[in-house]
Amino acid sequence: MKKLLLLSTVFLVFGNTFAQSTSYWQQHVDYKMDVALNVKNYQYKGKQELVYTNNSPDTLKRIFYHLYNNAFQPGSEMDARVQSIIDPDRRMVNKNKVDGKEVKESRISKLKPNEIGCLKISNFMQDGLPASAKEVGTILEVTLAKPIFPNSKTTFTLDFDGQVPVQIRRSGRNNAEGVEFSMAQWYPKIAEFDFEGWHTDPYIAREFHGVWGSFDVNITIDKDYVLGGSGYLQNKNEIGHGYQDAGIVVSYPKKTKTLTWHFIAPNVHDFTFAADKNYLHDVVQVPNGTTLHFLYKNNPKITDNWRNAESKTVQLMQFYNETVGKYPYDQYSVIQGGDGGMEYAMCTLVLGEGTFDGLVGVIAHEMAHSWFQHVLASNESKHGWMDEGFTSFLEDLGMNEIAEKKVANPHEGSYDGYYYMVKTGKEQPQTTHSDRYEVNQIYSITSYSKGDIFLSQLGYLIGKANLMKTLKRYFNDFKFKHPTPNDIKRTAERVSGANLDWYLTDWTQTTNTIDYGIKNVTENGNNTTVTLERLGRMPMPIDLSVEYTDGTKESFYIPLRMMSFEKENPNPEIKRTILNDWAWAYPTFEFSIAKPKATIKKITIDESGLMADVNRENNVFPAVGKK
């Protein structure tokens, strides 16, 4: 990969922060894999050749691979986590009654030897020389035969034997909807090494992080199966199953029992596929854009929903392209095969049954991940809110765009979830590693809802137009670069001119809350004095609206001193007065309205609802229930 200048990357060394002054670098990988899948015993054998390019300034003496399938074994770290967390994922537990009480037991703990997942590595070589490889749970530790120097390449080869687990979470066989193979994270996947070092998180059912590269994959399977997934199929004419070009008829020799599917996936950090004998396969073209593939079970109960969802998917992709940036691949596949929904390179695996609205909603979310997790690809384990939250933000906008009835704030559900979390008292900062949350629900709300609000509230701070410009510039500047939290903050600063370090700090690194209130409204001759108070620790600028008894309205804007910024009037049809700034250290702020109190019908802090104030009851005068 070409070296790219990334001025905003920041290193943290011994507590001292300094800006990166050298060229930005990323590792690069080129995979070649041949795998044969035995559909009778759910086992597979494969060979992998991986050309590894070390673009770092470090000399590497060890490297690491992920062996995700090893998590699906009794006694694994994933099994232990399911058993110890107070609210385990309901898909990963069985409910039983013991002495009249409901007991949840890990499904992984009950897997039999022929039901577990496993991935075993043998014959590991580096440039033809044997290297020492040791399996440690879901990580393969490799001591190299020779060091990899900066700006050099080396080739790793290995053999692998795997078994597809009974479907527990994401990957697996024979899920609840009868899909036979959901092959996610099925191969030995080299771990990411970047400016922070190696990322070798054990797999306990959270998120993934990978190295950009290319995949050249041959999959041999029983000829009756239909496949879909990452990459472009290279041998359509041999395969058939709806993939061949129009007018070409595929016939197989009678003795042919298997077919080999050849896929190439360029510039991705993952390769996933699903396979089933009863997939229907539809192809839909996005105007002037991507080819969409839909693979779903031939089940009369779901076919109408799937076919009706196809046009909605086209609309969503067009909207995402316009809102964030052009999807950079020529193909995207929506495949029935997940245990909910999960994003992968150039495709998603989703549940196929349920309501039409539910299906479209899952597609909207998982496809939105393609821009954030599979093009930008921030580290989900460390910054889950940058992927799940930004994806939720785009999903909310997209679903509102294609809805018959549009709403003023499509992110309202995220705000409600965040307020609920604050009330529980169990919130943890967004800087918490995804595996370290005490409660699954808190992880979900923090990553999805609070991450969504990071962007919608950023629009409150710098204005909607600047927010949308920020999103486009962020995508354009950091696609294929694994951006960090500082990168989205600096992009917003460059676009708007505002100082936003305080926002990134308070919102993502603390559990400080926003709470502003109207403390007093007093008459002062022909004027009215309004006193506001800051009750929460997190500072914000204030939009305040005043409605008069004669039906007229005006607004007041109180800049936040540490922002060094004045937002454009979000409602230019309403007169706005810009007041003096409010510095955080002062708990109250006072200003005067040049009208008698009796003429004031209502005063409201943040009428838009985009500021995540945890107690909105004190944002209104007269107070709720009072005249």
PEUR-V711931 format. One record per residue. RES is the residue in three letters. PHI is phi in degrees with one decimal (999 if undefined). PSI is psi in whole degrees, -180 to 180 (* if undefined). NEAR is the number of other ideal C-beta (glycine too) atoms within 10 Angstrom. Layout:
RES:PHI:PSI:NEAR
RES:PHI:PSI:NEAR
This chain:
MET:999:143:16
LYS:-66.3:145:8
LYS:-72.7:136:12
LEU:-123.8:138:13
LEU:-78.5:121:9
LEU:-128.7:90:19
LEU:-69.9:-21:11
SER:-89.6:-7:19
THR:-65.4:135:21
VAL:-122.6:136:15
PHE:-102.4:148:11
LEU:-119.8:111:10
VAL:-126.8:119:7
PHE:50.2:37:4
GLY:82.4:-4:5
ASN:-105.3:133:7
THR:-100.1:134:9
PHE:-143.2:149:9
ALA:-76.2:146:9
GLN:-70.4:131:14
SER:-112.7:-7:6
THR:-101.5:172:10
SER:-64.1:141:12
TYR:-69.0:145:17
TRP:-136.6:155:21
GLN:-142.1:146:22
GLN:-72.5:162:21
HIS:-138.7:144:18
VAL:-133.5:148:20
ASP:-128.4:112:16
TYR:-94.6:139:22
LYS:-126.7:125:16
MET:-136.0:139:20
ASP:-122.0:123:16
VAL:-134.5:139:21
ALA:-116.8:125:15
LEU:-106.0:123:23
ASN:-90.8:110:14
VAL:-78.0:-9:18
LYS:-86.8:-42:6
ASN:-110.4:4:9
TYR:62.7:29:20
GLN:-110.5:158:15
TYR:-146.1:153:23
LYS:-125.6:144:14
GLY:-152.2:164:22
LYS:-124.5:141:15
GLN:-131.5:133:22
GLU:-118.3:128:15
LEU:-130.6:119:21
VAL:-93.4:118:15
TYR:-107.7:124:21
THR:-105.7:120:18
ASN:-92.8:97:21
ASN:-90.3:3:19
SER:-82.8:167:17
PRO:-82.9:2:11
ASP:-95.8:149:14
THR:-91.5:121:11
LEU:-97.1:128:18
LYS:-110.6:-15:11
ARG:-135.4:152:13
ILE:-135.8:167:25
PHE:-136.5:144:17
TYR:-121.3:153:26
HIS:-92.6:136:26
LEU:-121.5:72:25
TYR:-58.6:-37:24
ASN:-61.1:-23:27
ASN:-67.2:-11:25
ALA:-69.7:-24:28
PHE:-91.7:59:29
GLN:-139.9:142:22
PRO:-55.7:134:14
GLY:88.6:-3:10
SER:-70.6:169:23
GLU:-62.9:-36:17
MET:-64.0:-43:26
ASP:-59.9:-45:22
ALA:-62.7:-40:15
ARG:-67.0:-42:21
VAL:-59.1:-38:23
GLN:-77.7:-24:15
SER:-99.1:-27:9
ILE:-75.1:146:15
ILE:-74.4:-23:9
ASP:-130.4:72:13
PRO:-62.0:153:18
ASP:-55.6:124:17
ARG:-62.0:-22:9
ARG:-74.4:-15:15
MET:-107.1:8:19
VAL:-130.9:154:18
ASN:-104.0:142:11
LYS:-101.8:126:9
ASN:-130.4:162:10
LYS:-108.0:127:8
VAL:-127.3:118:8
ASP:53.7:38:5
GLY:81.5:-2:5
LYS:-108.2:143:7
GLU:-74.3:128:8
VAL:-122.8:133:11
LYS:-101.1:126:16
GLU:-120.6:144:15
SER:-63.3:128:21
ARG:-65.5:-31:21
ILE:-63.2:-38:28
SER:-63.4:-18:16
LYS:-102.2:3:12
LEU:-69.3:137:19
LYS:-87.6:165:8
PRO:-53.9:-34:9
ASN:-87.0:5:10
GLU:-114.2:-14:19
ILE:-72.7:166:20
GLY:-99.1:146:28
CYS:-156.5:156:18
LEU:-146.3:109:26
LYS:-110.7:136:15
ILE:-109.6:139:19
SER:-143.2:163:9
ASN:55.4:46:11
PHE:-76.3:125:21
MET:-131.2:147:16
GLN:-120.7:114:20
ASP:49.5:41:14
GLY:84.1:-3:8
LEU:-105.1:139:10
PRO:-67.2:138:10
ALA:-119.3:156:18
SER:-87.6:117:11
ALA:-119.1:129:19
LYS:-127.3:127:11
GLU:-83.8:127:15
VAL:-128.4:90:12
GLY:64.3:-117:16
THR:-98.3:15:24
ILE:-123.1:137:19
LEU:-104.9:118:26
GLU:-97.3:124:14
VAL:-119.7:121:20
THR:-91.9:119:12
LEU:-71.9:153:17
ALA:-70.8:-28:16
LYS:-154.4:151:11
PRO:-67.9:153:13
ILE:-102.0:112:22
PHE:-80.2:160:12
PRO:-56.4:145:12
ASN:58.3:39:12
SER:-136.0:166:13
LYS:-119.1:155:14
THR:-146.7:160:20
THR:-119.4:125:14
PHE:-104.5:138:24
THR:-128.4:148:16
LEU:-159.2:161:21
ASP:-109.0:147:15
PHE:-138.6:145:24
ASP:-121.4:128:13
GLY:-131.7:161:24
GLN:-131.8:131:21
VAL:-77.6:124:27
PRO:-74.1:159:22
VAL:-54.6:137:19
GLN:-61.8:114:24
ILE:-111.6:-54:26
ARG:-149.7:116:23
ARG:66.2:-80:22
SER:-81.3:152:27
GLY:147.7:-177:26
ARG:-117.1:151:19
ASN:50.9:63:15
ASN:-72.4:-178:24
ALA:-60.9:-23:10
GLU:-96.4:6:19
GLY:86.4:7:13
VAL:-70.4:130:27
GLU:-77.7:-42:20
PHE:-135.5:118:24
SER:-112.8:99:27
MET:-100.5:81:26
ALA:-110.1:137:24
GLN:52.0:48:23
TRP:-96.6:-12:25
TYR:-116.8:163:24
PRO:-65.4:118:25
LYS:-117.0:119:25
ILE:-66.0:141:21
ALA:-76.6:157:18
GLU:-78.8:136:25
PHE:-123.8:121:21
ASP:-139.7:-161:19
PHE:-62.5:-18:19
GLU:-90.5:-9:14
GLY:107.8:-159:10
TRP:-79.0:142:14
HIS:-111.6:96:19
THR:-121.0:47:18
ASP:-65.1:133:22
PRO:-65.2:154:19
TYR:-90.8:115:23
ILE:-127.9:34:19
ALA:85.9:17:22
ARG:-96.3:-117:20
GLU:-117.6:179:19
PHE:-126.4:157:24
HIS:-147.5:135:22
GLY:-146.5:171:21
VAL:-93.5:136:24
TRP:-66.3:141:18
GLY:-178.3:-163:24
SER:-120.7:151:17
PHE:-125.6:129:22
ASP:-122.4:106:18
VAL:-127.5:129:23
ASN:-110.2:124:17
ILE:-119.5:116:24
THR:-101.5:127:18
ILE:-151.6:161:21
ASP:-46.8:136:14
LYS:-65.1:-15:15
ASP:-80.9:-8:14
TYR:-88.7:146:21
VAL:-108.1:133:20
LEU:-114.5:151:25
GLY:-150.2:153:27
GLY:164.4:-146:29
SER:-70.9:152:23
GLY:86.6:172:25
TYR:-103.0:128:15
LEU:-69.7:128:19
GLN:-93.4:-21:15
ASN:-123.1:56:14
LYS:-57.1:-40:17
ASN:-67.0:-26:12
GLU:-82.7:-28:15
ILE:-86.1:-49:19
GLY:76.1:-136:16
HIS:54.4:33:19
GLY:86.9:-3:15
TYR:-90.9:-23:19
GLN:-69.8:158:16
ASP:-65.3:153:7
ALA:-57.4:138:4
GLY:88.9:-7:5
ILE:-98.6:126:9
VAL:-102.3:130:7
VAL:-103.1:128:13
SER:-126.3:140:7
TYR:-106.6:142:11
PRO:-58.7:147:6
LYS:-59.2:-30:6
LYS:-84.0:-7:5
THR:-69.7:120:9
LYS:-108.3:-24:10
THR:-129.8:161:14
LEU:-128.5:150:21
THR:-110.2:118:15
TRP:-92.9:128:25
HIS:-112.2:116:19
PHE:-116.9:145:21
ILE:-126.0:127:13
ALA:-123.1:109:24
PRO:-91.4:141:15
ASN:55.1:55:16
VAL:-131.1:170:23
HIS:-122.0:29:21
ASP:-170.0:154:25
PHE:-142.5:123:29
THR:-132.4:147:29
PHE:-148.9:162:27
ALA:-131.4:152:27
ALA:-143.2:138:26
ASP:-158.5:149:25
LYS:-75.1:-22:13
ASN:-114.9:29:14
TYR:-75.2:134:23
LEU:-88.1:152:18
HIS:-134.4:114:16
ASP:-111.4:146:15
VAL:-123.9:128:13
VAL:-130.6:137:16
GLN:-100.0:126:10
VAL:-75.7:127:17
PRO:-51.8:125:8
ASN:57.1:33:8
GLY:-154.2:-140:15
THR:-75.1:149:22
THR:-89.3:125:14
LEU:-99.9:133:19
HIS:-112.8:135:21
PHE:-121.7:122:22
LEU:-123.5:123:27
TYR:-152.1:158:28
LYS:-64.1:144:20
ASN:-78.0:76:11
ASN:-126.1:114:15
PRO:-54.6:-23:6
LYS:-71.4:-20:9
ILE:-119.8:-13:21
THR:-62.3:-38:15
ASP:-63.4:-44:10
ASN:-59.8:-45:18
TRP:-65.7:-45:22
ARG:-68.9:-34:14
ASN:-71.9:-26:12
ALA:-74.4:-18:23
GLU:-63.5:-44:15
SER:-67.4:-34:11
LYS:-65.1:-38:19
THR:-64.5:-39:22
VAL:-61.2:-46:18
GLN:-60.9:-43:15
LEU:-64.9:-43:24
MET:-64.0:-39:23
GLN:-61.9:-42:19
PHE:-66.6:-42:19
TYR:-63.3:-41:22
ASN:-59.2:-44:16
GLU:-71.6:-33:11
THR:-83.7:-39:18
VAL:-110.9:-50:24
GLY:159.7:163:18
LYS:-68.8:131:16
TYR:-60.4:125:21
PRO:-85.5:-1:14
TYR:-108.1:158:21
ASP:-87.2:-2:10
GLN:-145.0:145:17
TYR:-146.5:136:21
SER:-119.7:135:24
VAL:-107.6:118:28
ILE:-127.0:130:27
GLN:-71.1:120:27
GLY:175.9:-4:36
GLY:-96.9:-176:27
ASP:-111.8:32:22
GLY:156.8:-91:14
GLY:-168.8:140:20
MET:-151.1:136:23
GLU:-85.5:142:24
TYR:-141.1:174:29
ALA:-63.0:119:24
MET:65.1:14:25
CYS:-164.4:171:32
THR:-139.1:149:25
LEU:-108.4:125:31
VAL:-134.5:160:24
LEU:-67.4:145:19
GLY:-106.6:-14:27
GLU:-95.7:-178:16
GLY:99.0:-165:14
THR:-80.7:162:9
PHE:-62.8:-47:14
ASP:-61.0:-38:13
GLY:-65.0:-42:13
LEU:-62.9:-47:25
VAL:-63.9:-40:20
GLY:-62.6:-42:17
VAL:-66.7:-44:22
ILE:-60.4:-43:24
ALA:-58.7:-42:27
HIS:-71.9:-52:23
GLU:-66.1:-37:23
MET:-69.7:-34:26
ALA:-62.3:-29:29
HIS:-58.3:-27:24
SER:-59.1:-33:26
TRP:-76.6:-40:24
PHE:-93.0:-51:25
GLN:-84.8:-30:25
HIS:-109.5:5:26
VAL:-125.0:-49:22
LEU:-78.1:-52:25
ALA:61.3:58:26
SER:-68.2:164:23
ASN:-75.9:103:23
GLU:-61.9:-35:21
SER:-64.4:-37:16
LYS:-93.2:-31:19
HIS:-134.8:58:23
GLY:-56.0:-31:24
TRP:-66.3:-25:27
MET:-72.2:-29:27
ASP:-93.8:-61:25
GLU:-63.4:-40:27
GLY:-69.0:-47:26
PHE:-68.3:-35:26
THR:-62.7:-44:25
SER:-62.9:-38:29
PHE:-60.3:-48:27
LEU:-67.7:-40:26
GLU:-58.2:-47:25
ASP:-58.0:-45:23
LEU:-63.8:-43:22
GLY:-65.5:-45:26
MET:-65.3:-34:21
ASN:-69.4:-36:16
GLU:-63.6:-40:17
ILE:-94.3:0:17
ALA:-75.8:150:11
GLU:-68.5:-40:4
LYS:-112.5:117:5
LYS:-91.6:152:10
VAL:-115.3:158:11
ALA:-69.7:-39:9
ASN:-126.8:94:14
PRO:-69.3:-8:19
HIS:-96.9:10:25
GLU:-56.9:-38:14
GLY:-61.9:-36:14
SER:-66.4:-40:25
TYR:-61.9:-44:23
ASP:-62.0:-41:12
GLY:-63.2:-42:20
TYR:-64.4:-44:24
TYR:-61.8:-39:17
TYR:-61.4:-45:12
MET:-61.6:-43:21
VAL:-59.5:-40:20
LYS:-66.5:-27:10
THR:-69.0:-24:11
GLY:74.7:10:7
LYS:-107.7:8:14
GLU:-60.6:142:20
GLN:-120.4:153:16
PRO:-61.2:154:13
GLN:-67.9:-14:23
THR:-76.4:-6:13
THR:-64.4:133:19
HIS:-59.9:141:15
SER:-56.5:-29:21
ASP:-81.9:-8:16
ARG:-104.6:8:10
TYR:-73.2:138:21
GLU:-69.1:-32:13
VAL:-132.2:132:17
ASN:-57.1:-42:17
GLN:-60.5:-38:16
ILE:-68.6:-39:18
TYR:-57.6:-46:22
SER:-63.4:-47:18
ILE:-65.9:-41:24
THR:-63.3:-44:27
SER:-77.4:-49:26
TYR:-80.8:-59:24
SER:-75.0:-51:25
LYS:-68.3:-31:29
GLY:-67.4:-38:26
ASP:-60.7:-46:27
ILE:-65.0:-30:24
PHE:-50.8:-44:24
LEU:-79.3:-46:26
SER:-63.8:-37:26
GLN:-73.0:-30:21
LEU:-60.7:-35:26
GLY:-64.0:-35:21
TYR:-63.2:-38:21
LEU:-74.2:-47:21
ILE:-112.8:-2:24
GLY:96.6:147:19
LYS:-60.8:-42:16
ALA:-61.6:-44:13
ASN:-66.3:-36:20
LEU:-61.1:-48:20
MET:-68.5:-33:16
LYS:-66.0:-38:17
THR:-61.8:-44:22
LEU:-61.4:-44:25
LYS:-67.4:-41:15
ARG:-70.0:-39:15
TYR:-58.0:-46:25
PHE:-64.5:-46:20
ASN:-66.4:-40:12
ASP:-77.6:-29:17
PHE:-121.1:10:21
LYS:-63.6:138:18
PHE:64.6:29:17
LYS:-130.7:4:19
HIS:52.6:64:24
PRO:-65.5:157:25
THR:-109.7:170:22
PRO:-54.4:-37:22
ASN:-62.0:-29:14
ASP:-70.0:-40:22
ILE:-69.5:-37:25
LYS:-64.7:-46:22
ARG:-67.6:-34:21
THR:-62.4:-45:23
ALA:-63.1:-36:25
GLU:-67.3:-42:19
ARG:-64.3:-39:15
VAL:-70.6:-45:20
SER:-95.5:-30:22
GLY:88.4:-1:13
ALA:-81.7:154:23
ASN:-91.0:121:15
LEU:-126.9:13:21
ASP:-60.6:-39:13
TRP:-60.0:-36:15
TYR:-68.2:-48:24
LEU:-60.2:-41:19
THR:-65.5:-56:15
ASP:-67.0:-42:19
TRP:-75.6:-38:24
THR:-103.8:-24:20
GLN:-106.5:-4:13
THR:-135.3:176:14
THR:-110.4:24:18
ASN:-58.2:143:14
THR:-114.9:161:18
ILE:-98.7:126:21
ASP:-152.6:105:20
TYR:-113.9:148:26
GLY:-141.3:160:21
ILE:-90.9:108:19
LYS:-79.8:-49:17
ASN:-144.8:146:12
VAL:-131.0:110:16
THR:-125.1:150:11
GLU:-86.1:137:12
ASN:-137.0:80:11
GLY:69.4:-126:7
ASN:-89.5:6:10
ASN:-112.4:166:13
THR:-125.7:128:21
THR:-97.4:127:15
VAL:-113.5:128:21
THR:-114.1:122:14
LEU:-103.7:155:22
GLU:-134.0:145:15
ARG:-99.6:117:21
LEU:-103.0:-28:15
GLY:-89.9:166:18
ARG:-83.0:-19:13
MET:-89.0:126:21
PRO:-81.8:154:21
MET:-152.4:153:26
PRO:-72.9:161:22
ILE:-123.2:126:20
ASP:-97.1:127:22
LEU:-131.5:130:24
SER:-113.2:147:18
VAL:-127.2:126:22
GLU:-110.5:131:15
TYR:-100.9:163:14
THR:-65.7:-21:11
ASP:-86.3:5:7
GLY:92.6:-7:7
THR:-82.4:163:13
LYS:-137.7:152:15
GLU:-146.9:165:15
SER:-131.0:160:18
PHE:-130.9:141:18
TYR:-122.6:126:18
ILE:-111.7:103:21
PRO:-64.7:153:18
LEU:-91.4:125:21
ARG:-57.3:-43:17
MET:-71.4:-10:18
MET:-80.7:-27:22
SER:50.7:51:11
PHE:-157.4:145:20
GLU:-123.1:121:13
LYS:-75.3:146:22
GLU:-65.5:152:13
ASN:-61.6:116:15
PRO:-69.8:-18:18
ASN:-129.3:77:13
PRO:-62.2:-17:8
GLU:-74.6:-12:6
ILE:-109.5:132:13
LYS:-58.4:132:12
ARG:-124.8:137:17
THR:-109.7:127:14
ILE:-91.2:119:13
LEU:-90.6:177:15
ASN:-61.9:155:10
ASP:-71.2:163:17
TRP:-119.2:114:22
ALA:-81.5:146:11
TRP:-58.5:-38:15
ALA:-64.9:-22:8
TYR:-86.4:122:11
PRO:-74.4:-19:10
THR:-130.2:162:12
PHE:-143.8:134:19
GLU:-124.4:138:13
PHE:-148.4:169:16
SER:-119.8:139:11
ILE:-104.8:130:21
ALA:-82.3:49:8
LYS:-149.9:153:16
PRO:-65.5:153:13
LYS:-58.9:-35:16
ALA:-64.3:-20:9
THR:-87.4:-5:14
ILE:-92.9:121:19
LYS:-87.8:-40:15
LYS:-159.8:140:14
ILE:-122.7:133:21
THR:-134.8:129:18
ILE:-82.7:124:21
ASP:55.3:74:20
GLU:-65.0:-24:18
SER:-71.2:-26:16
GLY:76.6:10:17
LEU:-84.0:-17:22
MET:-85.1:126:21
ALA:-80.8:64:27
ASP:-76.1:122:23
VAL:-75.2:-12:15
ASN:-136.0:91:15
ARG:-81.7:-8:19
GLU:-65.2:-31:10
ASN:-93.3:13:18
ASN:-90.7:-2:23
VAL:-126.1:140:16
PHE:-125.3:132:20
PRO:-64.4:153:13
ALA:-59.9:154:13
VAL:-56.2:128:9
GLY:89.7:-3:6
LYS:-117.4:154:7
LYS:-105.1:*:4
